[in-house]
Amino acid sequence: MSVAFVVVTVIAAAMTAFSAVSVFTRAEWVVKPIADYGVPAGWLPWLGAAKAAGAVGLLVGLAVPAIGIAAGIGLVLYFAGAVVTVVRARWFSHVPFPLLYAAPVVAAFVLA
């Protein structure tokens, strides 16, 4: 296990955890765009839980690789779904945001 892999994985987990906390606390800069994309407010706890589980899974994956792989796949699918949601809502200028969160997860896969 390389140092770069561990650092990138921890960064990916931290970014994802930050995103989860932002959803759980219903930060205006997160909740408003999600509502604008047409996502029901009732989904917010589930979206936050998915991100939180992914963040924890990435960290656990440093000790148990299979869990890290599953968490990474889940997060890539989550953020791909976020991109699709943003594109369907025709907010093209917001597409980079879910990609920004997905990038370290993909980088961890590459480094693994």
JORA-V597117 format. One record per backbone hydrogen bond with DSSP energy under -0.5 kcal/mol. NH is the residue of the N-H (numbers start at 1). CO is the residue of the C=O. E is the energy in kcal/mol with one decimal. If there is no record, write none. Layout:
{{NH	CO	E} {NH	CO	E}}
This chain:
{{6	2	-1.9} {7	3	-2.7} {8	4	-2.7} {9	5	-2.4} {10	6	-2.4} {11	7	-2.4} {12	8	-2.7} {13	9	-2.5} {14	10	-2.5} {15	11	-2.8} {16	12	-2.3} {17	13	-2.6} {18	14	-2.5} {19	15	-2.1} {20	16	-2.3} {21	17	-2.7} {22	18	-2.2} {23	19	-1.6} {24	20	-2.8} {25	21	-2.6} {26	23	-1.0} {27	22	-2.5} {30	27	-2.0} {31	27	-2.9} {32	28	-2.1} {34	30	-1.7} {35	31	-2.4} {36	32	-2.3} {37	33	-1.8} {38	35	-1.4} {39	34	-1.9} {43	40	-1.9} {44	41	-1.4} {47	43	-2.6} {48	44	-2.8} {49	45	-2.3} {50	46	-2.2} {51	47	-2.0} {52	48	-2.7} {53	49	-2.7} {54	50	-2.1} {55	51	-2.5} {56	52	-2.4} {57	53	-2.7} {58	54	-2.1} {59	55	-1.7} {60	56	-2.8} {61	57	-2.1} {62	59	-1.3} {63	60	-1.8} {64	60	-2.6} {65	63	-0.5} {67	64	-1.3} {68	64	-1.5} {69	65	-2.5} {70	66	-2.2} {71	67	-2.7} {72	68	-2.6} {73	69	-2.7} {74	70	-2.5} {75	71	-2.5} {76	72	-2.5} {77	73	-2.5} {78	74	-2.4} {79	75	-2.9} {80	76	-2.1} {81	77	-2.4} {82	78	-1.9} {83	79	-2.1} {84	80	-2.3} {85	81	-2.4} {86	82	-2.4} {87	83	-2.7} {88	84	-2.8} {89	85	-1.6} {90	87	-1.5} {91	86	-2.2} {92	90	-0.6} {94	91	-2.4} {95	92	-1.3} {97	94	-1.3} {98	94	-0.6} {99	95	-1.2} {100	96	-2.2} {101	97	-1.3} {102	98	-1.8} {103	99	-2.0} {104	100	-0.6} {105	101	-0.5} {106	102	-2.4} {107	103	-2.6} {108	104	-2.1} {109	105	-1.7} {110	106	-2.3} {111	107	-2.5} {112	108	-1.6}}
